[in-house]
């Protein structure tokens, strides 16, 4: 059927969406969420149909993704026909029924996801089925490989290629800013691609962006790594395992994470990693609560790594309080820079040198932690960080005080004296985000005490930073309601930890970090 194109000044995040009115859709024989084939000058693509009751007859509304790919001008006549139902849908239905998927079936589903031939409803159904039915290790391997094959890859002339990844759930975890230059200063390759924050106050890319640009192309990344041995960039624009980015968009609002393993490992395979440390923070307030669960997850990572040709070790790290004292992009960047310059909190130095040491020992370097500590203590790691910052377009002479933080500040004090019994990671995250992080990079909070420390009445427990007064006031109110730090003179003096339901209700965040 020939229809006139109406270009809509709307983007759908890469999805191919077309608008038809009821009568035109009926003539073509399609319903909402069906597919149509749009043809223009011997080029065609498949689009998902949305029905609008008051849309003009004999017109098809095209989102920008369609008009741009096909080169369609407003008002042009184009061919529109019903499209066949994707074969991959039968495999989605098979998983809903609890059947195991074969490698070729997984590949077809991933291809259809990347080509945007499946609707959000269909992908959501599939992700939910994966969560309920579970995945075998064969299916996880198939997903990992298919995600790599449908995206771009990075290749380097040298080996080994080292990498580190944290599964998230621990606020203030800025270790990558130390680990990357420590490894690179030893003459080893570590091309670190990182995520931006999804539900946390800061992702690695958000922190590093306060030093230098992180939105680099693949060729620019190769150039930086050639000059410095390392980089710290945002992976979102590189088309590395693009199916994973689409799955994450669906997983986030559903608050489920069935594709954690292939999500992480496909991106490591795409950058050519040969040796990988996976950091699994463990404990109350972390994503992984117990050592038993952490060991089980670690074994899955190691098994999948073997199948993909990546040597994997896992670091089970203490996750019951934030790492360091600062939470929020600029505040964390300040603290990381101060630490690599010889100051900074002891727990940050300890974790960074421990993980860097594990990487060294994976490739046969003895006394890895001591080597990492030496590179940090000698300032070689600092010099390497400044080289990386310069190569990525930043100021290599930057000082911690040069990094701008929120000018609006408030102190939250304690109403009694006692010992710090717990720090609620999830509550800390909520307060930092209420203050504006990560979108407003100067927002966040700075702890003034940690677990086990003795504090007196009216002592400052933490400071809140914001860029706007409205954000600061909202964060102060939330902090007073949620009270993220628990105090008591003796543990038995505070047996009531919380009350459910509470007067202040907040949706639990899903700590997804890629």
C-alpha positions as CSV (number, residue, x, y, z in Angstrom):
1,X,0.0,0.0,0.0
2,X,1.3,3.4,-0.9
3,X,1.2,6.0,1.9
4,X,2.5,9.5,2.3
5,X,5.3,10.0,4.9
6,X,4.9,12.4,7.7
7,X,8.2,12.9,9.5
8,X,7.8,13.1,13.3
9,X,10.4,15.1,15.2
10,X,10.6,12.3,17.7
11,X,13.3,9.7,18.6
12,X,12.6,6.4,20.1
13,X,16.1,5.4,21.5
14,X,17.0,3.5,18.3
15,X,13.6,1.8,17.9
16,X,11.9,1.8,14.5
17,X,8.4,3.0,15.2
18,X,5.7,4.0,12.7
19,X,2.3,5.6,13.4
20,X,-0.9,4.7,11.5
21,X,-4.5,5.7,12.0
22,X,-7.2,3.0,12.8
23,X,-8.6,3.0,9.3
24,X,-5.3,2.8,7.4
25,X,-4.0,0.1,9.8
26,X,-7.2,-1.9,9.2
27,X,-6.8,-1.6,5.4
28,X,-3.2,-2.9,5.7
29,X,-4.3,-5.6,8.1
30,X,-2.1,-4.7,11.2
31,X,-2.8,-4.0,14.8
32,X,-0.8,-2.1,17.4
33,X,2.6,-3.7,18.0
34,X,2.4,-5.6,14.7
35,X,5.2,-5.1,12.2
36,X,5.2,-3.4,8.8
37,X,7.8,-3.4,6.1
38,X,8.6,0.1,4.8
39,X,10.2,0.4,1.4
40,X,11.8,3.5,-0.1
41,X,14.1,3.6,-3.2
42,X,14.9,-0.1,-3.0
43,X,15.8,0.1,0.7
44,X,13.6,-1.3,3.4
45,X,13.3,-1.9,7.1
46,X,10.9,-3.3,9.6
47,X,9.0,-1.0,12.0
48,X,6.7,-1.6,15.0
49,X,3.2,-0.1,14.5
50,X,1.5,2.3,17.0
51,X,-2.1,3.2,16.3
52,X,-3.3,6.8,16.8
53,X,-7.1,7.4,16.4
54,X,-6.7,11.0,15.2
55,X,-3.8,10.5,12.8
56,X,-4.4,11.6,9.1
57,X,-5.7,8.9,6.8
58,X,-3.3,7.5,4.1
59,X,-0.3,8.8,6.0
60,X,2.4,7.0,7.9
61,X,4.2,8.8,10.7
62,X,7.8,8.0,10.9
63,X,10.1,8.4,13.9
64,X,13.5,9.8,13.2
65,X,15.3,6.4,13.3
66,X,13.3,5.3,10.2
67,X,13.4,8.5,8.1
68,X,17.1,8.8,8.7
69,X,18.0,5.2,7.8
70,X,15.9,5.2,4.6
71,X,16.5,8.9,3.6
72,X,12.8,9.7,3.5
73,X,11.7,13.3,3.0
74,X,8.5,14.7,4.5
75,X,5.5,14.1,2.1
76,X,7.2,11.4,0.0
77,X,5.2,8.4,-1.1
78,X,6.5,5.1,0.3
79,X,5.4,1.5,0.2
80,X,4.0,0.0,3.4
81,X,3.1,-3.7,3.8
82,X,2.6,-6.1,6.7
83,X,5.8,-7.8,7.7
84,X,6.2,-11.5,8.7
85,X,6.2,-12.4,12.3
86,X,9.9,-12.8,13.5
87,X,10.9,-16.5,13.9
88,X,12.7,-15.5,17.1
89,X,9.3,-15.0,18.8
90,X,8.7,-18.8,18.8
91,X,11.9,-19.2,20.8
92,X,10.8,-16.5,23.2
93,X,7.6,-18.5,23.7
94,X,9.7,-21.6,24.2
95,X,11.6,-19.9,27.0
96,X,8.3,-18.8,28.6
97,X,7.3,-22.4,28.6
98,X,10.5,-23.3,30.4
99,X,12.4,-24.9,27.5
100,X,16.2,-24.7,27.1
101,X,17.4,-22.6,24.2
102,X,20.0,-23.8,21.7
103,X,22.9,-21.7,20.6
104,X,21.3,-20.9,17.1
105,X,18.0,-19.9,18.8
106,X,19.8,-17.5,21.2
107,X,21.7,-16.0,18.3
108,X,18.5,-15.4,16.4
109,X,16.8,-13.7,19.4
110,X,19.9,-11.5,20.0
111,X,20.0,-10.5,16.3
112,X,16.3,-9.6,16.3
113,X,16.8,-7.5,19.4
114,X,19.7,-5.6,17.9
115,X,17.8,-5.1,14.6
116,X,14.9,-3.7,16.7
117,X,12.5,-6.3,15.2
118,X,11.1,-7.2,18.7
119,X,8.9,-4.8,20.6
120,X,9.5,-3.7,24.1
121,X,6.6,-5.9,25.3
122,X,8.2,-8.9,23.6
123,X,11.6,-8.2,25.0
124,X,10.2,-7.6,28.5
125,X,8.3,-11.0,28.3
126,X,11.5,-12.7,27.3
127,X,13.6,-11.1,30.1
128,X,10.9,-12.0,32.6
129,X,10.9,-15.6,31.4
130,X,14.7,-15.7,31.8
131,X,14.4,-14.4,35.3
132,X,11.7,-17.0,36.3
133,X,13.0,-20.0,34.3
134,X,16.7,-19.4,34.8
135,X,19.5,-19.9,32.4
136,X,21.8,-22.9,32.0
137,X,25.6,-22.2,31.6
138,X,25.3,-23.2,28.0
139,X,22.6,-20.6,27.5
140,X,24.7,-18.0,29.3
141,X,27.6,-18.8,27.1
142,X,25.5,-18.6,23.9
143,X,24.1,-15.2,25.0
144,X,27.6,-13.9,25.7
145,X,29.0,-14.9,22.3
146,X,25.9,-13.6,20.4
147,X,26.2,-10.3,22.2
148,X,29.8,-10.0,21.1
149,X,29.1,-11.0,17.5
150,X,26.4,-8.5,17.0
151,X,28.5,-5.5,18.1
152,X,31.9,-3.8,17.6
153,X,35.1,-5.2,19.1
154,X,38.4,-3.7,20.1
155,X,41.7,-5.3,19.2
156,X,45.2,-4.4,20.3
157,X,48.6,-5.6,19.1
158,X,49.9,-6.4,22.5
159,X,48.9,-9.0,25.0
160,X,47.9,-9.7,27.8
161,X,44.9,-7.3,28.0
162,X,43.9,-6.8,31.6
163,X,40.6,-5.6,33.0
164,X,38.7,-5.1,36.2
165,X,34.9,-5.0,36.8
166,X,32.8,-4.3,39.8
167,X,29.3,-5.7,40.0
168,X,28.1,-2.6,41.8
169,X,26.1,-2.1,44.9
170,X,28.8,-0.3,46.9
171,X,28.7,3.5,47.0
172,X,32.0,5.4,46.7
173,X,33.8,2.6,44.8
174,X,36.3,4.6,42.9
175,X,39.0,2.0,42.7
176,X,39.2,1.9,38.9
177,X,40.7,5.4,38.9
178,X,43.7,4.0,40.9
179,X,43.8,0.5,39.4
180,X,44.0,1.5,35.8
181,X,47.1,3.8,36.2
182,X,48.8,1.3,38.5
183,X,48.5,-1.5,35.9
184,X,49.4,0.9,33.0
185,X,52.4,2.2,34.9
186,X,53.8,-1.3,35.0
187,X,53.8,-1.4,31.2
188,X,50.6,-3.5,30.9
189,X,47.5,-2.9,28.7
190,X,44.3,-2.1,30.5
191,X,41.6,-0.5,28.3
192,X,38.8,0.3,30.8
193,X,35.4,0.9,29.4
194,X,32.9,1.8,32.0
195,X,29.2,2.6,32.6
196,X,27.5,5.7,33.7
197,X,25.4,5.4,36.8
198,X,22.0,3.8,36.4
199,X,20.7,3.9,40.0
200,X,24.0,4.6,41.9
201,X,25.3,8.1,42.7
202,X,28.3,7.7,40.3
203,X,29.6,5.3,37.7
204,X,33.3,5.2,36.7
205,X,32.6,7.2,33.6
206,X,30.8,9.9,35.6
207,X,33.8,10.2,38.0
208,X,36.4,10.3,35.3
209,X,34.4,12.9,33.3
210,X,35.3,15.4,35.9
211,X,39.0,15.0,34.8
212,X,38.6,14.6,31.0
213,X,36.3,13.6,28.2
214,X,35.1,10.0,28.3
215,X,33.0,9.8,25.2
216,X,35.7,8.6,22.8
217,X,35.5,6.6,19.5
218,X,37.1,3.2,19.1
219,X,40.0,4.8,17.1
220,X,40.5,7.4,19.8
221,X,40.6,4.7,22.5
222,X,43.2,2.8,20.5
223,X,45.3,6.0,20.2
224,X,45.1,6.7,24.0
225,X,46.0,3.1,24.9
226,X,48.9,3.2,22.4
227,X,50.3,6.3,24.1
228,X,49.6,5.4,27.8
229,X,48.8,1.6,28.0
230,X,45.4,2.5,29.5
231,X,42.2,4.5,29.2
232,X,39.0,5.1,31.2
233,X,36.1,5.8,28.8
234,X,32.4,5.5,28.6
235,X,31.4,2.3,26.7
236,X,27.8,3.4,25.9
237,X,28.6,4.9,22.5
238,X,31.0,2.2,21.3
239,X,28.4,-0.4,20.2
240,X,30.1,-3.0,22.3
241,X,27.6,-5.8,22.8
242,X,24.6,-3.4,21.9
243,X,22.0,-6.1,22.7
244,X,23.1,-5.8,26.3
245,X,22.3,-2.1,26.4
246,X,18.8,-2.8,25.0
247,X,18.2,-5.6,27.6
248,X,19.3,-3.2,30.4
249,X,16.7,-0.7,29.4
250,X,14.1,-3.4,30.0
251,X,15.6,-4.9,33.1
252,X,15.9,-1.6,35.0
253,X,12.2,-0.7,35.3
254,X,11.4,-4.4,36.1
255,X,14.1,-4.5,38.8
256,X,15.4,-7.9,37.6
257,X,18.8,-8.9,36.4
258,X,18.8,-12.3,34.7
259,X,21.5,-11.4,32.2
260,X,24.2,-10.1,34.6
261,X,26.8,-12.7,33.6
262,X,26.6,-12.4,29.8
263,X,26.1,-8.6,30.2
264,X,29.5,-8.2,31.9
265,X,31.4,-10.9,30.1
266,X,30.3,-10.0,26.6
267,X,31.7,-6.5,27.0
268,X,35.0,-7.8,28.4
269,X,35.3,-10.2,25.4
270,X,34.5,-7.3,23.1
271,X,37.4,-5.3,24.3
272,X,39.7,-8.3,24.0
273,X,40.3,-8.9,27.7
274,X,42.5,-11.9,28.4
275,X,42.7,-11.5,32.2
276,X,39.9,-10.2,34.3
277,X,39.2,-9.5,38.0
278,X,35.6,-9.3,39.0
279,X,35.0,-7.4,42.2
280,X,32.1,-8.8,44.2
281,X,31.3,-6.6,47.2
282,X,29.7,-8.8,49.9
283,X,27.7,-8.1,53.0
284,X,24.7,-6.2,54.4
285,X,23.8,-3.4,52.0
286,X,25.7,-5.0,49.1
287,X,24.0,-6.7,46.1
288,X,25.5,-10.0,47.3
289,X,24.7,-10.6,51.0
290,X,26.6,-13.7,52.0
291,X,30.0,-15.3,51.3
292,X,28.2,-18.4,50.1
293,X,26.3,-16.5,47.5
294,X,29.5,-14.6,46.5
295,X,31.3,-17.9,46.0
296,X,28.6,-19.3,43.9
297,X,28.5,-16.1,41.7
298,X,32.4,-16.2,41.5
299,X,32.4,-19.8,40.3
300,X,29.9,-18.9,37.5
301,X,32.1,-16.0,36.4
302,X,35.1,-18.3,36.3
303,X,33.3,-21.0,34.4
304,X,32.0,-18.5,31.8
305,X,35.4,-17.0,31.5
306,X,36.9,-20.4,30.7
307,X,34.3,-20.9,28.0
308,X,35.0,-17.4,26.4
309,X,38.8,-17.7,26.7
310,X,39.2,-15.2,29.5
311,X,41.1,-16.0,32.6
312,X,38.9,-14.8,35.5
313,X,39.5,-14.4,39.2
314,X,37.0,-12.9,41.6
315,X,37.7,-10.6,44.6
316,X,35.2,-10.9,47.4
317,X,35.4,-7.6,49.0
318,X,33.9,-6.0,52.2
319,X,30.7,-4.3,51.2
320,X,29.0,-3.3,54.4
321,X,29.8,0.4,54.1
322,X,30.8,2.9,51.4
323,X,34.4,2.8,50.1
324,X,36.3,5.9,51.3
325,X,34.3,8.8,52.5
326,X,33.0,10.6,49.4
327,X,29.9,9.7,47.3
328,X,29.1,11.5,44.1
329,X,31.0,12.1,40.9
330,X,33.1,15.2,41.7
331,X,33.6,14.3,45.3
332,X,34.7,10.8,44.5
333,X,37.1,12.1,41.8
334,X,38.6,14.5,44.3
335,X,39.1,11.6,46.8
336,X,40.6,9.3,44.1
337,X,43.0,12.0,42.9
338,X,44.1,12.8,46.5
339,X,44.7,9.1,47.2
340,X,46.8,8.5,44.1
341,X,48.8,11.6,45.1
342,X,49.7,9.9,48.5
343,X,46.8,10.9,50.7
344,X,43.2,9.6,50.8
345,X,41.5,7.0,52.9
346,X,43.2,3.7,53.8
347,X,40.4,1.4,52.7
348,X,40.5,2.8,49.2
349,X,44.3,2.3,48.9
350,X,44.0,-1.2,50.4
351,X,41.2,-2.3,48.0
352,X,42.9,-0.8,44.9
353,X,46.3,-2.3,45.5
354,X,44.8,-5.6,46.5
355,X,42.9,-5.9,43.2
356,X,45.8,-4.6,41.1
357,X,48.0,-7.1,42.9
358,X,45.7,-9.9,41.9
359,X,45.9,-8.8,38.3
360,X,49.7,-8.8,38.5
361,X,49.8,-12.2,39.9
362,X,47.4,-13.6,37.3
363,X,50.1,-13.0,34.7
364,X,53.0,-14.3,36.7
365,X,54.3,-11.2,38.6
366,X,55.1,-12.3,42.1
367,X,54.2,-10.2,45.2
368,X,51.6,-8.4,43.2
369,X,50.2,-6.3,46.1
370,X,53.6,-5.1,47.0
371,X,54.3,-4.1,43.4
372,X,51.0,-2.2,43.3
373,X,51.8,-0.4,46.6
374,X,55.3,0.5,45.2
375,X,53.8,2.0,42.0
376,X,51.4,4.0,44.2
377,X,54.0,5.1,46.7
378,X,56.6,6.1,44.1
379,X,54.0,8.4,42.4
380,X,54.5,6.4,39.1
381,X,50.8,5.6,39.2
382,X,50.0,9.3,39.6
383,X,52.1,10.3,36.7
384,X,50.4,7.6,34.6
385,X,47.0,8.8,35.5
386,X,48.0,12.3,34.4
387,X,49.2,11.0,31.1
388,X,45.9,9.2,30.6
389,X,44.0,12.4,31.5
390,X,46.0,14.4,29.0
391,X,45.7,11.8,26.2
392,X,41.9,11.9,26.7
393,X,41.8,15.6,26.4
394,X,41.9,16.8,30.0
395,X,44.2,18.9,32.1
396,X,47.2,16.8,33.3
397,X,48.0,19.3,36.1
398,X,44.6,19.1,37.7
399,X,44.6,19.2,41.5
400,X,41.8,17.9,43.8
401,X,40.7,21.4,44.7
402,X,40.3,22.2,41.0
403,X,37.4,19.8,40.8
404,X,34.3,21.7,41.3
405,X,31.8,20.4,43.9
406,X,28.4,21.7,44.9
407,X,28.4,25.1,46.6
408,X,25.3,24.3,48.7
409,X,26.3,22.3,51.8
410,X,24.7,21.1,54.9
411,X,26.0,19.1,57.9
412,X,24.0,16.3,59.5
413,X,24.9,15.8,63.1
414,X,24.2,13.1,65.7
415,X,21.8,13.7,68.6
416,X,23.7,11.4,70.9
417,X,27.0,9.8,71.5
418,X,27.8,6.2,70.7
419,X,29.6,3.8,68.4
420,X,28.8,3.4,64.7
421,X,27.1,0.0,64.3
422,X,26.0,0.2,60.7
423,X,25.9,2.4,57.6
424,X,23.1,1.7,55.3
425,X,24.5,1.7,51.7
426,X,21.1,1.9,50.0
427,X,20.1,4.9,52.1
428,X,23.4,6.7,51.5
429,X,22.7,6.2,47.7
430,X,19.2,7.6,48.0
431,X,20.4,10.7,49.8
432,X,23.2,11.4,47.3
433,X,20.8,11.0,44.4
434,X,18.2,13.2,46.1
435,X,21.0,15.9,46.3
436,X,21.3,15.7,42.5
437,X,24.0,13.0,41.8
438,X,25.0,11.8,39.3
439,X,23.4,14.2,36.8
440,X,24.7,17.1,38.8
441,X,28.3,16.1,39.2
442,X,29.0,18.3,42.2
443,X,26.3,16.7,44.3
444,X,26.7,13.9,46.8
445,X,27.8,13.5,50.4
446,X,30.9,13.1,52.5
447,X,31.0,10.7,55.5
448,X,32.8,12.0,58.6
449,X,32.7,8.6,60.4
450,X,32.9,4.9,59.5
451,X,32.0,1.6,61.1
452,X,33.2,1.0,64.6
453,X,34.2,4.6,65.3
454,X,33.1,6.3,68.5
455,X,31.3,9.6,68.1
456,X,30.0,12.2,70.5
457,X,26.7,14.1,70.6
458,X,26.5,17.0,68.0
459,X,29.4,15.6,66.0
460,X,28.9,15.8,62.2
461,X,28.1,12.4,60.8
462,X,28.2,13.5,57.1
463,X,28.0,16.5,54.9
464,X,25.6,16.8,51.9
465,X,26.6,18.8,48.8
466,X,24.3,20.1,46.1
467,X,24.3,22.5,43.3
468,X,20.8,23.9,44.0
469,X,19.1,24.8,47.3
470,X,15.9,22.8,46.4
471,X,18.0,19.7,46.0
472,X,19.9,20.3,49.2
473,X,16.7,20.8,51.2
474,X,15.2,17.6,49.8
475,X,18.3,15.6,50.6
476,X,18.4,17.0,54.2
477,X,14.8,16.0,54.7
478,X,15.4,12.5,53.4
479,X,18.5,12.1,55.5
480,X,16.6,13.0,58.7
481,X,13.8,10.6,57.8
482,X,16.0,7.6,56.8
483,X,19.0,8.1,59.2
484,X,21.6,6.1,57.3
485,X,24.0,5.7,60.2
486,X,23.1,3.6,63.2
487,X,24.6,4.5,66.6
488,X,24.6,2.8,70.0
489,X,26.8,2.7,73.1
490,X,26.3,-1.1,73.2
491,X,24.8,-3.3,70.5
492,X,22.0,-4.5,72.8
493,X,20.8,-1.0,73.5
494,X,19.3,-0.7,70.0
495,X,17.5,-3.9,69.1
496,X,14.8,-2.2,67.0
497,X,16.5,-1.5,63.7
498,X,13.6,-0.4,61.6
499,X,9.8,-0.4,61.2
500,X,7.8,-1.7,58.3
501,X,5.8,0.0,56.8
502,X,7.6,3.2,57.5
503,X,6.0,6.7,57.4
504,X,8.4,7.7,54.6
505,X,8.1,5.4,51.7
506,X,10.8,5.1,49.0
507,X,11.1,2.6,46.2
508,X,14.0,0.3,46.6
509,X,16.6,0.9,43.9
510,X,18.0,-1.8,41.6
511,X,21.7,-1.6,41.8
512,X,22.6,-2.4,38.2
513,X,26.1,-1.5,37.2
514,X,27.7,-2.6,34.0
